[in-house]
């Protein structure tokens, strides 16, 4: 794996993690990886390799991400929040 591929993979996973802030145990979706990798590279490359800082950067820059990435972030965050709510209600 080249250095670029390694960095791109790191960004993909980190960006996808943003969608799951409320439930970090969930797996990263391939859609989030696909839709948000470019935004992470463009907006947060200075934060490599610190994943919490990359995550925070993407949240801070949510207004500047592409519409596709924003839609995935919103949809997956809502799904994670619903799961968290169901789990809390079950306890």
C-alpha positions in Angstrom: 0.0 0.0 0.0 1.4 3.4 -1.0 1.6 6.3 1.5 -1.2 8.0 -0.3 -3.4 4.9 -0.1 -2.6 4.6 3.6 -3.6 8.3 4.2 -6.7 8.0 2.1 -7.8 4.9 4.0 -7.2 6.7 7.3 -9.3 9.6 6.2 -12.0 7.3 4.9 -12.3 5.5 8.2 -12.0 8.7 10.3 -14.6 10.5 8.2 -17.0 7.6 8.4 -16.5 7.6 12.2 -18.0 11.1 12.4 -21.3 9.7 11.5 -21.2 7.5 14.5 -20.1 9.9 17.2 -23.0 8.8 19.4 -22.2 5.1 18.9 -18.6 4.5 18.1 -19.0 0.7 18.3 -20.9 0.7 15.0 -19.1 -0.3 11.8 -18.2 2.4 9.2 -20.4 2.4 6.2 -18.9 2.1 2.8 -21.2 5.0 1.7 -19.7 7.3 4.3 -16.2 6.3 3.2 -16.9 6.9 -0.4 -18.8 10.2 0.0 -16.5 11.8 2.6 -13.0 10.8 1.9 -12.3 13.7 -0.5 -13.7 16.2 2.0 -11.5 14.8 4.8 -8.5 15.1 2.6 -9.4 18.7 1.5 -10.5 20.0 4.9 -8.5 18.1 7.5 -5.2 16.9 6.1 -3.3 18.9 8.7 -4.8 16.7 11.4 -3.2 13.5 10.3 -2.7 11.0 12.0 -4.7 12.1 15.0 -8.1 10.5 14.5 -9.9 12.5 17.3 -8.6 15.7 15.7 -9.6 14.6 12.2 -13.1 13.8 13.6 -13.3 17.2 15.3 -12.1 18.9 12.2 -14.8 17.3 10.1 -17.5 18.3 12.6 -16.2 21.9 12.7 -16.2 21.9 8.9 -19.5 20.2 8.3 -20.9 23.4 6.6 -18.0 23.0 4.1 -18.3 19.3 3.2 -19.9 18.2 0.0 -23.7 17.8 -0.1 -23.3 14.0 -0.4 -21.0 13.7 2.6 -23.3 16.0 4.6 -26.3 13.9 3.7 -24.5 10.7 4.8 -23.3 12.2 8.0 -26.8 13.4 8.9 -28.5 10.2 8.0 -26.0 7.9 9.8 -25.9 10.2 12.8 -29.7 10.0 13.0 -29.6 6.2 12.7 -27.0 6.0 15.4 -29.0 8.3 17.7 -32.1 6.2 17.2 -30.1 3.0 18.0 -28.8 4.7 21.1 -32.3 5.8 22.1 -33.6 2.2 21.7 -30.7 0.8 23.7 -31.3 3.3 26.5 -35.1 2.5 26.5 -34.3 -1.2 26.8 -32.3 -0.8 30.0 
